[in-house]
């Protein structure tokens, strides 16, 4: 695969940045939303550098530092949104640079020089990225991805050029920064190993050069064990669900994420997912759907290494949040963020094969336009609390929490009758929902009994 010329590379960079800016420009005016209040607005630990320093040691220190820097510059949500957008733009360029290494090692010489660019474009515009970009609390995923992707790129460049300063020093340091943002960065050594293995190296050779990364991982584990916050976090996670219940729960979570990745389901900040009490036919199909790609990845290593690596990449990115460790929410759109480059790899390579490149580019352009329009439309849902929770109850009409949050949004907007109706609906769906009961009682001391028309989802506002 030939590299792009310098003018073509410069034009490609400008187009990628312009596409990100165009799709996400309508996110800049959005307010703080949902958990932003707990994590940022009402959290004194991120209200300036001094407050952040006094709160240390703590969980996700570099993520909190980024919020503290934003708050010190201005507590306005605009600055937080601008930072998130800049991070996503930088991640897009990193994915482009990284994809060139992938394609050269796994799919060349069958692909044109612009194949990696198309891969980055699909990642940049996929609507599932909106929760990691437009939702300010979703920054934990996109910000972690910045040093994580940079670490992969430094390792690849160092190995290719023989520069140990890049592969043995810069890459492990960037890995450490990623771990300081979010603990799900632990997958990086496994990704480095699998890339080398799918590129044809033996297991022993694939491990070569990874000692510094494993040293960083060991030090991070020691630091986490010494920090009480991480121990409490892990204890709470493990106690949330038993192993069998967690396995069954992830059949729901993974099926939902697959629908998001394939654009079958619309983005949803609070999907209505429940852990099944037993193995259903849909759950069995999901487990088979997870096992089959693993088999395909192993069998395709020699003939189609790009296929195996793309599948393995996606599985590794979802493993920290959607495998063994239970979470309160079974799945969130933002957890697809780093899995999407793997999905894009699986789409770009077959579409740009010799013989149908023109048709493949047309298909990729149509897909990118569709994704961009969906992402831009999704950003409109984040323009206000009212718009967000109206969209959410339309997609999760049988879940109490979105209705309770819609009630609060309506109450803040002065619609007390609509707020009471939403609170009553939340109680109809979940009579034990204390927040809805408290809010309704404070709003109207009269009867709390829900009415039949309370749970009619509102029409989407233009």
ABEGO torsion letter per residue (X at the ends): XBBBBAAAAAAAAAAAAAAAAAAAAAAAABBBBEAAAAAAAABAAABEAAAAAAAOBBBGAAAAAAAAAAAAABABAAAAAAAAAAAAAAAAAAAAAAAAAAAAAAAOAABBAAAAAAAAAAAAABAAAAAAAABAAAAAAAAAAAAAAAAAAAAAAAAAAGBAAAAAAAAAAAAAAAAAABAAAAAAAAAAAAAAAAAGBBAAAAABGAAAAAAAAAAAAAAAAABAAAAAAAAAAAAABBAAAAAAAAAAAAAAAAAAAAGABBBBABBBBBBBABBBAAAAAAAAAAAAAAAAAAAAAAABAAAAAAAAAAAAAAAAABBABBBABABBAAAAAAAAAAAAAAAAAAAABBGAAAAAAAAAAAAAAAAAAAAAAAAAAAABAAAAAAAAAAABAABAAAAAAAAAAAAAAGBAAAAAAAAAAAAAABAABAAAAAAAAAABABBABBBAAAABBBBBBX
